Amino acid sequence: MKLIALNQDQIAEIIRLSGDERIIARLHSHGVHVGQSIRLVKKAPFKGPLLLEDCQSGAKIMVSRSIAAHVEVMLEKVL
């Protein structure tokens, strides 16, 4: 599933980054890495950016929807 398909407050693990070197470098510069657990805090209206939270550090990350389309995630199971 793609990152942009997450709903608010869902937690997922990043399993794959796609795109060219520029897109992957951009994701890494935002602190988005494979194996990271993130929570979707909010989707801005009108196709605006996504606000993510790194579950380990609590850091907030904002990424555009076009960049988020290159991030594949797997929902984490809630116990």
Secondary structure in CASP SS format (residue, H / E / C, confidence):
PFRMAT SS
TARGET T0000
AUTHOR 0000-0000-0000
METHOD secondary structure of the structure
MODEL  1
M C 1.00
K E 1.00
L H 1.00
I H 1.00
A H 1.00
L C 1.00
N C 1.00
Q C 1.00
D C 1.00
Q C 1.00
I E 1.00
A E 1.00
E E 1.00
I E 1.00
I E 1.00
R E 1.00
L E 1.00
S C 1.00
G C 1.00
D C 1.00
E H 1.00
R H 1.00
I H 1.00
I H 1.00
A H 1.00
R H 1.00
L H 1.00
H H 1.00
S H 1.00
H C 1.00
G C 1.00
V C 1.00
H C 1.00
V C 1.00
G C 1.00
Q C 1.00
S E 1.00
I E 1.00
R E 1.00
L E 1.00
V E 1.00
K E 1.00
K E 1.00
A C 1.00
P C 1.00
F C 1.00
K C 1.00
G C 1.00
P C 1.00
L E 1.00
L E 1.00
L E 1.00
E E 1.00
D E 1.00
C C 1.00
Q C 1.00
S C 1.00
G C 1.00
A C 1.00
K E 1.00
I E 1.00
M E 1.00
V E 1.00
S C 1.00
R H 1.00
S H 1.00
I H 1.00
A H 1.00
A C 1.00
H C 1.00
V E 1.00
E E 1.00
V E 1.00
M E 1.00
L E 1.00
E C 1.00
K C 1.00
V C 1.00
L C 1.00
END
